[in-house]
Amino acid sequence: MSFLNQALSVALDRRQALLAELHAQGTDCYRLFHGSQEGAAGLTIDRYGPQLLIQSFHESLASDVVPGLIDTVQRHLGLELLPVYNDRSGGNSRIDRQDSVFQASEAALQDGVGHEGGLKYRVRARHAGQDPLLFLDLRNARSWVRQHSAGKSVLNLFAYTCGVGLSAAAGGAREVCNLDFAEGNLAVGRENGTLNPQLPPMQFIQSDYFPAIRQLAGLPVTARRGQKLPAYPRLLPRQYDLVLLDPPAWAKSAFGTVDLWRDYQSLLKPALLATAEDGVLICCNNLAKVPIDEWQEQVLRCAEKAGRPVREWQVIRPADDFPSLDNQPPLKTLVLQF
Ligand SMILES: C[S@@+](CC[C@H](N)C(=O)[O-])C[C@H]1O[C@@H](n2cnc3c(N)ncnc32)[C@H](O)[C@@H]1O
C-alpha cells in the first residue's frame, strides 16, 4: 500500500464516529482527507453527496495514484461515488481543465445534490469558479445559525452560494437577505432555495460589500482614492438581528479592498453598525497566518471603539473532519452577542 493510501486509511478510520453522526443528521458532504494535517500537504479529498472530489494544490498526483485513492474511500464508505480529480497546482491555482491525469465520467461532471442537516445543496465538481459550491469547514457555523435564527432577521454578507442563508431559513428566520457581488454565486444560492421548496423564500442583493454595508450602517459611501464612484444599488439604513460576515482573504473592487491581514476593521465596523442593539454578529477570518487570540482581541477592540461593546462571545471551530494538530484551524469564527 502506498504511503498516501495508508495516510488516507488512517484518516478514514479516524472519522468513523463522525461520519456515522453526520449520516444520522442527513449530511453527506464532508472532508475525508485534510492533507495538511494528515500527512500530505496540498491534498484534500471531500465527499459532496454523490461526488468524490480529490483536489491537489501543490503538485499534481501521478496518474496511477488517483484510482487507488478512490478505491480506498469507496471500500471504507461501502459506497460507489462519482470521482473527479481537480488539479489546482498549476499557475493561478485554476483547475487543470485538460484533465490529463484522470478522466472524470460525464455523470460525475453533472450537477448533483448534496445534503447537510437534511437540507439540499447544489454540488458541481467543476464550474467556472475555483472552489466547490459549499465550504465544508463552515458546517458548524451553519449549524449554529440554524439553531439560533428562529424569528430573526438575518443578513448573510459575502454570501457566496447562500449556505448560511439557507440554514437561517431552515432555522425559522423571519427574513433572510444574502448579499454578494457575484451574480453567478447568488444564482447558485437561488438554486439552493429552489432545491428546498419547504423553506420560505430568501432575498438576494447583488452588490459590492462596501457601498451596501455602509448604506445599511448609515455611513457615507466613498470611492477609492481619486476614482469616480461607480453605480451601486441603493439601500436604506437598517439593522438585522443576526449578521454573518465571512469575507474572502483578499479581494479588490472599485469601492475598496477586502484585506483580512491588513485591515479587518474596515469590514467589521459597518457590519457592527448594521447589527441590532441586542443582536448577534458572527464574523470569520480564514487566513491561516492570523492567530485566533490576536484576531479576537482586534475584533473586540474594534467593537468597543465603534460603540458596540460585546456582551458575550464564543468561538465556533470546524468539525473533526478538519483536524488541526496545533489547534489553530485556518477558519476562525467568532460569535459576538451584544
Ligand atoms: C469566501 S466566499 C464566502 C463564503 C460564504 N460565506 C459561504 O458561506 O460559503 C467569498 C465571497 O465573497 C464575494 N466577494 C468578494 N469580494 C466582494 C465584495 N467586495 N463585495 C461583495 N462580495 C464580494 C465573492 O463573490 C464570494 O462569493
Ligand as a Chemical Component Dictionary entry (heavy atoms), coordinates in Angstrom:
data_LIG
# 
_chem_comp.id                   LIG 
_chem_comp.type                 NON-POLYMER 
_chem_comp.pdbx_formal_charge   0 
_chem_comp.three_letter_code    LIG 
# 
loop_
_chem_comp_atom.comp_id 
_chem_comp_atom.atom_id 
_chem_comp_atom.alt_atom_id 
_chem_comp_atom.type_symbol 
_chem_comp_atom.charge 
_chem_comp_atom.model_Cartn_x 
_chem_comp_atom.model_Cartn_y 
_chem_comp_atom.model_Cartn_z 
_chem_comp_atom.pdbx_ordinal 
LIG C1  C1  C 0  -15.086 33.045 0.929  1  
LIG S1  S1  S 1  -16.533 33.321 -0.040 2  
LIG C2  C2  C 0  -17.657 33.472 1.271  3  
LIG C3  C3  C 0  -18.176 32.128 1.742  4  
LIG C4  C4  C 0  -19.593 32.190 2.216  5  
LIG N1  N1  N 0  -19.721 33.000 3.405  6  
LIG C5  C5  C 0  -20.200 30.820 2.449  7  
LIG O1  O1  O 0  -20.944 30.660 3.412  8  
LIG O2  O2  O -1 -19.969 29.912 1.649  9  
LIG C6  C6  C 0  -16.270 34.932 -0.642 10 
LIG C7  C7  C 0  -17.436 35.588 -1.376 11 
LIG O3  O3  O 0  -17.221 36.983 -1.327 12 
LIG C8  C8  C 0  -17.664 37.578 -2.530 13 
LIG N2  N2  N 0  -16.994 38.887 -2.616 14 
LIG C9  C9  C 0  -15.675 39.155 -2.689 15 
LIG N3  N3  N 0  -15.456 40.496 -2.661 16 
LIG C10 C10 C 0  -16.672 41.087 -2.556 17 
LIG C11 C11 C 0  -17.110 42.428 -2.460 18 
LIG N4  N4  N 0  -16.250 43.457 -2.479 19 
LIG N5  N5  N 0  -18.419 42.662 -2.343 20 
LIG C12 C12 C 0  -19.314 41.650 -2.328 21 
LIG N6  N6  N 0  -18.965 40.348 -2.404 22 
LIG C13 C13 C 0  -17.653 40.070 -2.520 23 
LIG C14 C14 C 0  -17.302 36.571 -3.605 24 
LIG O4  O4  O 0  -18.117 36.746 -4.740 25 
LIG C15 C15 C 0  -17.567 35.245 -2.863 26 
LIG O5  O5  O 0  -18.870 34.783 -3.114 27 
# 
loop_
_chem_comp_bond.comp_id 
_chem_comp_bond.atom_id_1 
_chem_comp_bond.atom_id_2 
_chem_comp_bond.value_order 
_chem_comp_bond.pdbx_ordinal 
LIG C1  S1  SING 1  
LIG S1  C2  SING 2  
LIG S1  C6  SING 3  
LIG C2  C3  SING 4  
LIG C3  C4  SING 5  
LIG C4  N1  SING 6  
LIG C4  C5  SING 7  
LIG C5  O1  DOUB 8  
LIG C5  O2  SING 9  
LIG C6  C7  SING 10 
LIG C7  O3  SING 11 
LIG C7  C15 SING 12 
LIG O3  C8  SING 13 
LIG C8  N2  SING 14 
LIG C8  C14 SING 15 
LIG N2  C9  SING 16 
LIG N2  C13 SING 17 
LIG C9  N3  DOUB 18 
LIG N3  C10 SING 19 
LIG C10 C11 SING 20 
LIG C10 C13 DOUB 21 
LIG C11 N4  SING 22 
LIG C11 N5  DOUB 23 
LIG N5  C12 SING 24 
LIG C12 N6  DOUB 25 
LIG N6  C13 SING 26 
LIG C14 O4  SING 27 
LIG C14 C15 SING 28 
LIG C15 O5  SING 29 
# 
